[in-house]
């Protein structure tokens, strides 16, 4: 069994207009990773939220309005969202995995969109 735990990206602006007020690493995910590894399960983890924040290539601010997110969750296609998620997903490796676990942040709808994107685009 090979598992990857991911803290998904959230919406925020680099100038602080929309920003998570806590920049703490996802500690719960680290605890889960440690436990799974202690049971002999290959487990990798990654914080895509901080990677997206540091990236100049990914912009979740304009593409991810509440209206577009709700529409995407209802099954409508949104190329802007898919393109930005493709860029975000490229910041980590999703090869040879049996399962992916997503930590939920305050931006739950965006995490659900990312889960939908991963399910559609990865062979897991």
C-alpha positions as CSV (number, residue, x, y, z in Angstrom):
1,X,0.0,0.0,0.0
2,X,1.3,3.4,-1.0
3,X,-0.4,6.5,0.3
4,X,0.1,10.2,-0.2
5,X,-1.4,12.8,2.2
6,X,-1.8,16.2,0.8
7,X,-2.7,19.6,2.3
8,X,-4.6,21.1,-0.6
9,X,-4.2,24.6,-1.9
10,X,-6.4,27.4,-0.6
11,X,-7.3,30.8,-2.0
12,X,-5.2,33.7,-0.9
13,X,-3.6,36.7,-2.4
14,X,0.1,37.4,-1.9
15,X,-0.6,41.0,-0.8
16,X,-2.6,39.7,2.2
17,X,-6.1,40.7,1.0
18,X,-7.3,37.1,1.3
19,X,-5.0,35.0,3.5
20,X,-5.1,32.2,6.0
21,X,-4.2,33.8,9.2
22,X,-2.3,30.7,10.4
23,X,0.8,29.6,8.4
24,X,1.4,26.6,10.6
25,X,2.3,23.4,8.9
26,X,-0.4,20.8,8.8
27,X,0.5,19.0,12.0
28,X,-2.4,16.5,12.0
29,X,-1.2,15.2,8.6
30,X,2.3,14.7,10.1
31,X,0.8,12.7,12.9
32,X,-1.1,10.5,10.5
33,X,2.0,10.0,8.3
34,X,4.0,9.0,11.4
35,X,1.4,6.5,12.5
36,X,1.0,4.9,9.0
37,X,4.8,4.6,8.6
38,X,5.0,3.0,12.1
39,X,2.6,0.3,10.7
40,X,4.8,-0.3,7.7
41,X,2.7,1.6,5.2
42,X,4.6,3.7,2.7
43,X,3.3,7.2,3.3
44,X,4.4,10.5,1.6
45,X,3.1,13.9,2.5
46,X,3.1,17.3,0.9
47,X,1.8,20.8,1.7
48,X,0.5,22.1,-1.6
49,X,-0.9,25.2,0.1
50,X,2.5,26.6,0.9
51,X,3.9,25.5,-2.5
52,X,1.1,27.3,-4.3
53,X,1.6,30.4,-2.2
54,X,5.3,30.4,-3.1
55,X,4.7,29.7,-6.8
56,X,4.6,32.3,-9.5
57,X,3.0,29.8,-11.9
58,X,-0.3,29.2,-10.0
59,X,-3.0,31.8,-9.4
60,X,-6.0,30.6,-7.4
61,X,-7.4,34.0,-6.8
62,X,-9.1,35.1,-10.0
63,X,-10.0,31.6,-11.3
64,X,-11.6,30.5,-8.0
65,X,-14.6,32.7,-7.2
66,X,-17.3,31.2,-5.1
67,X,-19.6,31.1,-8.1
68,X,-17.1,29.2,-10.2
69,X,-16.3,26.8,-7.4
70,X,-20.0,26.0,-6.8
71,X,-20.5,25.5,-10.6
72,X,-17.5,23.2,-10.8
73,X,-18.7,21.1,-7.8
74,X,-22.1,20.8,-9.5
75,X,-20.4,19.1,-12.5
76,X,-19.9,22.0,-14.8
77,X,-16.6,22.3,-16.7
78,X,-14.3,25.2,-15.8
79,X,-11.1,25.3,-17.8
80,X,-9.6,28.0,-15.6
81,X,-10.0,25.9,-12.5
82,X,-8.7,22.7,-14.2
83,X,-5.7,24.6,-15.6
84,X,-4.8,26.1,-12.2
85,X,-5.2,22.7,-10.5
86,X,-3.0,21.1,-13.1
87,X,-0.3,23.6,-12.3
88,X,-0.8,23.1,-8.6
89,X,-0.7,19.3,-8.9
90,X,2.5,19.5,-10.9
91,X,4.2,20.9,-7.7
92,X,4.2,17.4,-6.2
93,X,4.4,13.8,-7.4
94,X,1.4,11.5,-7.7
95,X,3.0,8.4,-9.1
96,X,2.5,4.8,-8.1
97,X,-0.1,5.5,-5.4
98,X,-2.9,3.4,-4.1
99,X,-4.7,6.2,-2.2
100,X,-4.5,9.9,-1.7
101,X,-5.7,11.6,1.5
102,X,-6.6,15.3,1.6
103,X,-6.5,17.3,4.8
104,X,-9.3,19.7,5.0
105,X,-8.6,23.4,5.5
106,X,-11.0,26.3,6.0
107,X,-11.4,26.4,2.3
108,X,-13.4,23.2,2.2
109,X,-15.1,23.8,-1.1
110,X,-11.8,24.4,-2.8
111,X,-10.5,21.1,-1.2
112,X,-13.5,19.3,-2.6
113,X,-12.8,20.8,-6.1
114,X,-9.2,19.6,-5.8
115,X,-10.3,16.1,-4.8
116,X,-12.7,16.1,-7.8
117,X,-9.9,17.2,-10.1
118,X,-7.5,14.5,-8.7
119,X,-10.1,11.7,-9.1
120,X,-10.8,12.7,-12.7
121,X,-7.1,13.1,-13.7
122,X,-5.2,10.4,-11.8
123,X,-5.4,6.7,-12.2
124,X,-6.0,5.7,-8.6
